[in-house]
Amino acid sequence: MRAAGHAPPAAAGTARHLVLGLETGGEHLSVALLESLPTGVRVVGELRAHRGSKHLDLMLGLIAELLARAEVTPAELSLIAVGRGPGGFTGVRLGLSLAQGLAIASGVPVWPVSSLAALALNATLPGTAVLALLDAKKGEVYAAAYRLQEGAPPLTLLAPRAGTCESALAAAREASGRRPEGLPTAKLEGAHAAGDEDMKRLVVLGSGALAYGVASALQPSAHVASATATAQLALYEWAAAGMQASASPPVDAAYLRKSEAEVMADARDLAAQQR
């Protein structure tokens, strides 16, 4: 994720906007503050910590520290961005609840985003096709494929899904037009710029890509979901919606599969029916 970028088209010529990003669905928790100006987007700061047993206290501490460093109060924020998953069930719920609590206290709107789409932004180069994979455990990944755009939300090539890594790779090949061989550097037929290898690659990133040995050669941080990317994606989507908070997606989790508690409850119900 770049430290600075182009301002979203709808933000051009407008006043300063501050976006607080929250990402809680993975092994690492993070908060970030972005400043959007007509001249571009600046990362004011980001703080990360490994997930512990007291998620809420840790996140509240990170938020307070980040805002204090930037000398910004919650009421000065323009938007609160939060990853809505997929990811760890407890972590995703925590992030959404925390964002809603901050919104009620500050009067600032919440903008939830796909954690997979935010992860895809780590590839950074517009025109790049990206397969984002999050380790879902139990031999599965959460997967979605996108094509990055300059100053705009990524285009969805493959809708978010849960399944095996192999099935995700196969679906991404079909959705993006890649040749069957050579992942993660298969070439795109009719790629944007002849001779520009970065524009032709299918970039595969995320914890799921690392877990199954299919990750592209990127900086380690590119495989980690971050609050910076979450805030950047929310800013893109918010600008595309004319900065109307009423256009925000529902503040609910995108789990893609049932939680352990739901699986156990279904099993108990089935056992009871068979008695």
Contacts in CASP RR format, 6 or more apart in sequence:
PFRMAT RR
TARGET T0000
AUTHOR 0000-0000-0000
METHOD contacts of the structure
MODEL  1
MRAAGHAPPAAAGTARHLVLGLETGGEHLSVALLESLPTGVRVVGELRAH
RGSKHLDLMLGLIAELLARAEVTPAELSLIAVGRGPGGFTGVRLGLSLAQ
GLAIASGVPVWPVSSLAALALNATLPGTAVLALLDAKKGEVYAAAYRLQE
GAPPLTLLAPRAGTCESALAAAREASGRRPEGLPTAKLEGAHAAGDEDMK
RLVVLGSGALAYGVASALQPSAHVASATATAQLALYEWAAAGMQASASPP
VDAAYLRKSEAEVMADARDLAAQQR
1 43 0 8 1.000
1 121 0 8 1.000
1 122 0 8 1.000
1 124 0 8 1.000
1 222 0 8 1.000
1 226 0 8 1.000
1 228 0 8 1.000
1 229 0 8 1.000
1 232 0 8 1.000
2 124 0 8 1.000
3 42 0 8 1.000
3 43 0 8 1.000
4 40 0 8 1.000
4 41 0 8 1.000
4 42 0 8 1.000
4 43 0 8 1.000
5 40 0 8 1.000
5 41 0 8 1.000
5 151 0 8 1.000
6 40 0 8 1.000
6 41 0 8 1.000
6 150 0 8 1.000
6 151 0 8 1.000
7 36 0 8 1.000
7 37 0 8 1.000
7 38 0 8 1.000
7 39 0 8 1.000
7 40 0 8 1.000
7 41 0 8 1.000
7 151 0 8 1.000
8 36 0 8 1.000
8 41 0 8 1.000
8 151 0 8 1.000
8 152 0 8 1.000
8 235 0 8 1.000
8 236 0 8 1.000
8 238 0 8 1.000
8 239 0 8 1.000
8 240 0 8 1.000
9 151 0 8 1.000
9 152 0 8 1.000
9 239 0 8 1.000
10 239 0 8 1.000
10 240 0 8 1.000
10 242 0 8 1.000
10 243 0 8 1.000
11 17 0 8 1.000
11 36 0 8 1.000
11 38 0 8 1.000
11 235 0 8 1.000
11 239 0 8 1.000
11 243 0 8 1.000
12 38 0 8 1.000
13 38 0 8 1.000
14 38 0 8 1.000
14 243 0 8 1.000
16 35 0 8 1.000
16 36 0 8 1.000
16 37 0 8 1.000
17 35 0 8 1.000
17 36 0 8 1.000
17 78 0 8 1.000
17 79 0 8 1.000
17 235 0 8 1.000
18 33 0 8 1.000
18 34 0 8 1.000
18 35 0 8 1.000
18 36 0 8 1.000
18 44 0 8 1.000
18 72 0 8 1.000
18 76 0 8 1.000
18 77 0 8 1.000
18 78 0 8 1.000
18 79 0 8 1.000
19 33 0 8 1.000
19 34 0 8 1.000
19 35 0 8 1.000
19 36 0 8 1.000
19 77 0 8 1.000
19 78 0 8 1.000
19 79 0 8 1.000
19 80 0 8 1.000
19 81 0 8 1.000
19 231 0 8 1.000
19 234 0 8 1.000
19 235 0 8 1.000
19 238 0 8 1.000
20 31 0 8 1.000
20 32 0 8 1.000
20 33 0 8 1.000
20 63 0 8 1.000
20 66 0 8 1.000
20 67 0 8 1.000
20 74 0 8 1.000
20 77 0 8 1.000
20 79 0 8 1.000
20 80 0 8 1.000
20 81 0 8 1.000
20 102 0 8 1.000
20 108 0 8 1.000
20 231 0 8 1.000
21 31 0 8 1.000
21 32 0 8 1.000
21 33 0 8 1.000
21 34 0 8 1.000
21 80 0 8 1.000
21 81 0 8 1.000
21 82 0 8 1.000
21 227 0 8 1.000
21 228 0 8 1.000
21 230 0 8 1.000
21 231 0 8 1.000
21 234 0 8 1.000
22 30 0 8 1.000
22 31 0 8 1.000
22 59 0 8 1.000
22 63 0 8 1.000
22 80 0 8 1.000
22 81 0 8 1.000
22 82 0 8 1.000
22 83 0 8 1.000
22 95 0 8 1.000
22 98 0 8 1.000
22 99 0 8 1.000
22 227 0 8 1.000
22 230 0 8 1.000
23 29 0 8 1.000
23 30 0 8 1.000
23 31 0 8 1.000
23 32 0 8 1.000
23 82 0 8 1.000
23 83 0 8 1.000
23 115 0 8 1.000
23 118 0 8 1.000
23 225 0 8 1.000
23 226 0 8 1.000
23 227 0 8 1.000
23 229 0 8 1.000
23 230 0 8 1.000
24 55 0 8 1.000
24 59 0 8 1.000
24 82 0 8 1.000
24 83 0 8 1.000
24 91 0 8 1.000
24 92 0 8 1.000
24 94 0 8 1.000
24 95 0 8 1.000
24 98 0 8 1.000
25 83 0 8 1.000
25 85 0 8 1.000
25 87 0 8 1.000
25 88 0 8 1.000
25 91 0 8 1.000
25 92 0 8 1.000
25 95 0 8 1.000
25 115 0 8 1.000
25 225 0 8 1.000
26 51 0 8 1.000
26 87 0 8 1.000
26 88 0 8 1.000
26 91 0 8 1.000
26 134 0 8 1.000
26 207 0 8 1.000
26 225 0 8 1.000
27 50 0 8 1.000
27 51 0 8 1.000
27 207 0 8 1.000
28 48 0 8 1.000
28 49 0 8 1.000
28 50 0 8 1.000
28 51 0 8 1.000
28 224 0 8 1.000
28 225 0 8 1.000
29 48 0 8 1.000
29 49 0 8 1.000
29 50 0 8 1.000
29 51 0 8 1.000
29 55 0 8 1.000
29 58 0 8 1.000
29 59 0 8 1.000
29 62 0 8 1.000
30 46 0 8 1.000
30 47 0 8 1.000
30 48 0 8 1.000
30 49 0 8 1.000
30 62 0 8 1.000
30 225 0 8 1.000
30 226 0 8 1.000
30 227 0 8 1.000
30 228 0 8 1.000
31 46 0 8 1.000
31 47 0 8 1.000
31 59 0 8 1.000
31 62 0 8 1.000
31 63 0 8 1.000
31 66 0 8 1.000
31 227 0 8 1.000
32 43 0 8 1.000
32 44 0 8 1.000
32 45 0 8 1.000
32 46 0 8 1.000
32 47 0 8 1.000
32 66 0 8 1.000
32 226 0 8 1.000
32 227 0 8 1.000
32 228 0 8 1.000
32 230 0 8 1.000
32 231 0 8 1.000
33 43 0 8 1.000
33 44 0 8 1.000
33 45 0 8 1.000
33 46 0 8 1.000
33 66 0 8 1.000
33 67 0 8 1.000
33 70 0 8 1.000
33 72 0 8 1.000
33 231 0 8 1.000
34 41 0 8 1.000
34 42 0 8 1.000
34 43 0 8 1.000
34 44 0 8 1.000
34 228 0 8 1.000
34 231 0 8 1.000
34 232 0 8 1.000
34 235 0 8 1.000
35 41 0 8 1.000
35 42 0 8 1.000
35 44 0 8 1.000
36 78 0 8 1.000
36 235 0 8 1.000
41 232 0 8 1.000
41 235 0 8 1.000
43 228 0 8 1.000
44 70 0 8 1.000
44 72 0 8 1.000
45 66 0 8 1.000
45 69 0 8 1.000
45 70 0 8 1.000
45 228 0 8 1.000
46 66 0 8 1.000
46 226 0 8 1.000
46 227 0 8 1.000
46 228 0 8 1.000
47 62 0 8 1.000
47 65 0 8 1.000
47 66 0 8 1.000
48 62 0 8 1.000
48 226 0 8 1.000
48 227 0 8 1.000
49 58 0 8 1.000
49 62 0 8 1.000
51 58 0 8 1.000
51 91 0 8 1.000
52 58 0 8 1.000
55 90 0 8 1.000
55 91 0 8 1.000
55 94 0 8 1.000
56 94 0 8 1.000
56 98 0 8 1.000
59 94 0 8 1.000
59 95 0 8 1.000
59 98 0 8 1.000
60 98 0 8 1.000
63 102 0 8 1.000
67 73 0 8 1.000
67 74 0 8 1.000
74 102 0 8 1.000
74 105 0 8 1.000
74 106 0 8 1.000
74 108 0 8 1.000
75 106 0 8 1.000
75 107 0 8 1.000
75 108 0 8 1.000
77 106 0 8 1.000
77 108 0 8 1.000
78 108 0 8 1.000
79 108 0 8 1.000
79 109 0 8 1.000
79 110 0 8 1.000
79 111 0 8 1.000
79 234 0 8 1.000
79 235 0 8 1.000
79 238 0 8 1.000
79 245 0 8 1.000
80 99 0 8 1.000
80 102 0 8 1.000
80 103 0 8 1.000
80 106 0 8 1.000
80 108 0 8 1.000
80 109 0 8 1.000
80 110 0 8 1.000
80 111 0 8 1.000
81 99 0 8 1.000
81 110 0 8 1.000
81 111 0 8 1.000
81 112 0 8 1.000
81 113 0 8 1.000
81 227 0 8 1.000
81 230 0 8 1.000
81 231 0 8 1.000
81 233 0 8 1.000
81 234 0 8 1.000
81 235 0 8 1.000
82 95 0 8 1.000
82 96 0 8 1.000
82 98 0 8 1.000
82 99 0 8 1.000
82 110 0 8 1.000
82 111 0 8 1.000
82 112 0 8 1.000
82 113 0 8 1.000
82 230 0 8 1.000
82 234 0 8 1.000
82 251 0 8 1.000
83 92 0 8 1.000
83 95 0 8 1.000
83 96 0 8 1.000
83 112 0 8 1.000
83 113 0 8 1.000
83 114 0 8 1.000
83 115 0 8 1.000
83 118 0 8 1.000
83 230 0 8 1.000
84 92 0 8 1.000
84 96 0 8 1.000
84 112 0 8 1.000
84 113 0 8 1.000
84 114 0 8 1.000
84 115 0 8 1.000
84 249 0 8 1.000
84 251 0 8 1.000
84 252 0 8 1.000
84 253 0 8 1.000
84 254 0 8 1.000
85 92 0 8 1.000
85 114 0 8 1.000
85 115 0 8 1.000
85 116 0 8 1.000
85 142 0 8 1.000
85 253 0 8 1.000
85 254 0 8 1.000
85 255 0 8 1.000
86 92 0 8 1.000
86 115 0 8 1.000
86 116 0 8 1.000
86 134 0 8 1.000
86 136 0 8 1.000
86 142 0 8 1.000
86 160 0 8 1.000
86 162 0 8 1.000
86 254 0 8 1.000
86 255 0 8 1.000
86 256 0 8 1.000
87 115 0 8 1.000
87 134 0 8 1.000
87 136 0 8 1.000
87 142 0 8 1.000
87 255 0 8 1.000
89 253 0 8 1.000
89 255 0 8 1.000
89 259 0 8 1.000
89 260 0 8 1.000
92 115 0 8 1.000
92 253 0 8 1.000
92 254 0 8 1.000
92 255 0 8 1.000
93 253 0 8 1.000
96 112 0 8 1.000
96 251 0 8 1.000
96 252 0 8 1.000
96 253 0 8 1.000
99 110 0 8 1.000
99 112 0 8 1.000
99 251 0 8 1.000
100 110 0 8 1.000
100 251 0 8 1.000
102 108 0 8 1.000
102 110 0 8 1.000
103 109 0 8 1.000
103 110 0 8 1.000
109 245 0 8 1.000
109 248 0 8 1.000
110 248 0 8 1.000
110 251 0 8 1.000
111 234 0 8 1.000
111 237 0 8 1.000
111 238 0 8 1.000
111 245 0 8 1.000
111 248 0 8 1.000
111 249 0 8 1.000
112 234 0 8 1.000
112 248 0 8 1.000
112 249 0 8 1.000
112 250 0 8 1.000
112 251 0 8 1.000
112 252 0 8 1.000
113 230 0 8 1.000
113 233 0 8 1.000
113 234 0 8 1.000
113 237 0 8 1.000
113 249 0 8 1.000
114 144 0 8 1.000
114 160 0 8 1.000
114 233 0 8 1.000
114 254 0 8 1.000
115 134 0 8 1.000
115 225 0 8 1.000
115 230 0 8 1.000
115 254 0 8 1.000
116 132 0 8 1.000
116 134 0 8 1.000
116 142 0 8 1.000
116 143 0 8 1.000
116 144 0 8 1.000
116 146 0 8 1.000
116 160 0 8 1.000
117 132 0 8 1.000
117 144 0 8 1.000
117 146 0 8 1.000
117 153 0 8 1.000
117 154 0 8 1.000
117 156 0 8 1.000
117 233 0 8 1.000
118 225 0 8 1.000
118 226 0 8 1.000
118 229 0 8 1.000
118 230 0 8 1.000
118 232 0 8 1.000
118 233 0 8 1.000
119 132 0 8 1.000
119 134 0 8 1.000
119 205 0 8 1.000
119 206 0 8 1.000
119 225 0 8 1.000
119 229 0 8 1.000
120 130 0 8 1.000
120 132 0 8 1.000
120 144 0 8 1.000
120 146 0 8 1.000
120 148 0 8 1.000
120 154 0 8 1.000
120 205 0 8 1.000
121 148 0 8 1.000
121 154 0 8 1.000
121 229 0 8 1.000
121 232 0 8 1.000
121 233 0 8 1.000
122 205 0 8 1.000
122 218 0 8 1.000
122 221 0 8 1.000
122 222 0 8 1.000
122 223 0 8 1.000
122 224 0 8 1.000
122 226 0 8 1.000
122 229 0 8 1.000
123 130 0 8 1.000
123 148 0 8 1.000
123 203 0 8 1.000
123 205 0 8 1.000
123 218 0 8 1.000
123 222 0 8 1.000
124 148 0 8 1.000
125 148 0 8 1.000
125 198 0 8 1.000
125 199 0 8 1.000
126 148 0 8 1.000
126 149 0 8 1.000
126 150 0 8 1.000
126 151 0 8 1.000
127 147 0 8 1.000
127 148 0 8 1.000
127 149 0 8 1.000
127 192 0 8 1.000
127 199 0 8 1.000
128 147 0 8 1.000
128 148 0 8 1.000
128 198 0 8 1.000
128 199 0 8 1.000
128 201 0 8 1.000
128 203 0 8 1.000
129 145 0 8 1.000
129 146 0 8 1.000
129 147 0 8 1.000
129 157 0 8 1.000
129 176 0 8 1.000
129 178 0 8 1.000
129 188 0 8 1.000
129 201 0 8 1.000
129 202 0 8 1.000
129 203 0 8 1.000
130 145 0 8 1.000
130 146 0 8 1.000
130 147 0 8 1.000
130 148 0 8 1.000
130 154 0 8 1.000
130 202 0 8 1.000
130 203 0 8 1.000
130 204 0 8 1.000
130 205 0 8 1.000
131 143 0 8 1.000
131 144 0 8 1.000
131 145 0 8 1.000
131 158 0 8 1.000
131 168 0 8 1.000
131 169 0 8 1.000
131 172 0 8 1.000
131 176 0 8 1.000
131 184 0 8 1.000
131 202 0 8 1.000
131 203 0 8 1.000
131 204 0 8 1.000
131 205 0 8 1.000
131 209 0 8 1.000
132 143 0 8 1.000
132 144 0 8 1.000
132 145 0 8 1.000
132 146 0 8 1.000
132 205 0 8 1.000
132 206 0 8 1.000
133 141 0 8 1.000
133 142 0 8 1.000
133 143 0 8 1.000
133 165 0 8 1.000
133 168 0 8 1.000
133 204 0 8 1.000
133 205 0 8 1.000
133 206 0 8 1.000
133 207 0 8 1.000
133 208 0 8 1.000
133 209 0 8 1.000
133 212 0 8 1.000
133 214 0 8 1.000
134 141 0 8 1.000
134 142 0 8 1.000
134 143 0 8 1.000
134 206 0 8 1.000
134 207 0 8 1.000
134 208 0 8 1.000
134 225 0 8 1.000
135 141 0 8 1.000
135 206 0 8 1.000
135 207 0 8 1.000
135 208 0 8 1.000
135 210 0 8 1.000
135 211 0 8 1.000
136 142 0 8 1.000
136 162 0 8 1.000
136 163 0 8 1.000
136 208 0 8 1.000
136 256 0 8 1.000
136 257 0 8 1.000
139 164 0 8 1.000
139 165 0 8 1.000
140 162 0 8 1.000
140 163 0 8 1.000
140 164 0 8 1.000
140 165 0 8 1.000
140 257 0 8 1.000
141 162 0 8 1.000
141 163 0 8 1.000
141 164 0 8 1.000
141 165 0 8 1.000
141 168 0 8 1.000
141 208 0 8 1.000
141 211 0 8 1.000
141 212 0 8 1.000
142 160 0 8 1.000
142 161 0 8 1.000
142 162 0 8 1.000
142 256 0 8 1.000
143 158 0 8 1.000
143 160 0 8 1.000
143 161 0 8 1.000
143 162 0 8 1.000
143 163 0 8 1.000
143 165 0 8 1.000
143 168 0 8 1.000
143 171 0 8 1.000
143 172 0 8 1.000
144 156 0 8 1.000
144 158 0 8 1.000
144 159 0 8 1.000
144 160 0 8 1.000
144 161 0 8 1.000
145 156 0 8 1.000
145 157 0 8 1.000
145 158 0 8 1.000
145 171 0 8 1.000
145 172 0 8 1.000
145 175 0 8 1.000
145 176 0 8 1.000
146 154 0 8 1.000
146 155 0 8 1.000
146 156 0 8 1.000
146 157 0 8 1.000
146 158 0 8 1.000
147 154 0 8 1.000
147 155 0 8 1.000
147 157 0 8 1.000
147 176 0 8 1.000
148 154 0 8 1.000
149 155 0 8 1.000
151 236 0 8 1.000
152 236 0 8 1.000
152 240 0 8 1.000
153 233 0 8 1.000
153 236 0 8 1.000
153 237 0 8 1.000
153 240 0 8 1.000
154 233 0 8 1.000
157 172 0 8 1.000
157 175 0 8 1.000
157 176 0 8 1.000
158 168 0 8 1.000
158 171 0 8 1.000
158 172 0 8 1.000
158 175 0 8 1.000
158 176 0 8 1.000
160 254 0 8 1.000
160 256 0 8 1.000
161 168 0 8 1.000
161 171 0 8 1.000
161 256 0 8 1.000
162 256 0 8 1.000
162 257 0 8 1.000
165 208 0 8 1.000
165 211 0 8 1.000
165 212 0 8 1.000
165 214 0 8 1.000
169 183 0 8 1.000
169 204 0 8 1.000
169 214 0 8 1.000
172 178 0 8 1.000
172 202 0 8 1.000
172 204 0 8 1.000
173 179 0 8 1.000
173 180 0 8 1.000
173 183 0 8 1.000
173 186 0 8 1.000
173 202 0 8 1.000
176 188 0 8 1.000
176 202 0 8 1.000
177 188 0 8 1.000
177 189 0 8 1.000
178 186 0 8 1.000
178 187 0 8 1.000
178 188 0 8 1.000
178 202 0 8 1.000
179 186 0 8 1.000
179 187 0 8 1.000
179 189 0 8 1.000
180 186 0 8 1.000
183 202 0 8 1.000
183 204 0 8 1.000
183 214 0 8 1.000
184 201 0 8 1.000
184 202 0 8 1.000
184 203 0 8 1.000
184 204 0 8 1.000
184 209 0 8 1.000
184 214 0 8 1.000
184 215 0 8 1.000
184 216 0 8 1.000
185 201 0 8 1.000
185 202 0 8 1.000
185 216 0 8 1.000
186 201 0 8 1.000
186 202 0 8 1.000
187 200 0 8 1.000
187 201 0 8 1.000
188 200 0 8 1.000
188 201 0 8 1.000
188 202 0 8 1.000
191 199 0 8 1.000
191 200 0 8 1.000
192 199 0 8 1.000
192 200 0 8 1.000
193 199 0 8 1.000
201 216 0 8 1.000
203 216 0 8 1.000
203 218 0 8 1.000
204 214 0 8 1.000
204 215 0 8 1.000
204 216 0 8 1.000
205 215 0 8 1.000
205 216 0 8 1.000
205 218 0 8 1.000
205 222 0 8 1.000
205 223 0 8 1.000
206 215 0 8 1.000
206 222 0 8 1.000
206 223 0 8 1.000
206 224 0 8 1.000
206 225 0 8 1.000
207 223 0 8 1.000
207 224 0 8 1.000
208 215 0 8 1.000
209 215 0 8 1.000
209 216 0 8 1.000
209 223 0 8 1.000
210 223 0 8 1.000
215 223 0 8 1.000
238 245 0 8 1.000
238 248 0 8 1.000
241 247 0 8 1.000
241 248 0 8 1.000
258 266 0 8 1.000
END
